[in-house]
Amino acid sequence: MTETPNSNRRARALGLIGLAKRAGKLALGADATLEALNRGRVQLLIFAEDASSRTLEKFEKAAAKDAISVIRLAEKANLGRALGRESAAVIAITDPSFAAGLLRILKMKTEG
């Protein structure tokens, strides 16, 4: 089961995700996320709350196979805004420190 955080934690997490983007520590979008998964670089998968079930299914299977934690964080527009884009449905955090920081901020059980 994938969980969602409360709004205060969500805002802090979105800020950290923006920092991870500026640091080059994430893969943004379906193609980049698939490539990062194939290369074994993904530490944490983040989905928009309104991502399609087809998108979720495709990535959650790969995440489960590799024991990668999965969270749903915000709507596509809000997730995209944190990253300087119009929208974003899927993001892969590729740095273990950023992934741990996000999970610590969210303080929630995740499935991986």
HELIX and SHEET records of a PDB file:
HELIX    1   1 SER A    7  ARG A   22  1                                  16    
HELIX    2   2 ALA A   30  ASN A   38  1                                   9    
HELIX    3   3 SER A   53  LYS A   65  1                                  13    
HELIX    4   4 LYS A   76  ALA A   82  1                                   7    
HELIX    5   5 PRO A   96  LEU A  106  1                                  11    
SHEET    1   A 4 LEU A  26  LEU A  28  0                                        
SHEET    2   A 4 VAL A  90  ILE A  93 -1                                        
SHEET    3   A 4 LEU A  44  PHE A  47 -1                                        
SHEET    4   A 4 SER A  69  ARG A  72  1                                        
END                                                                             
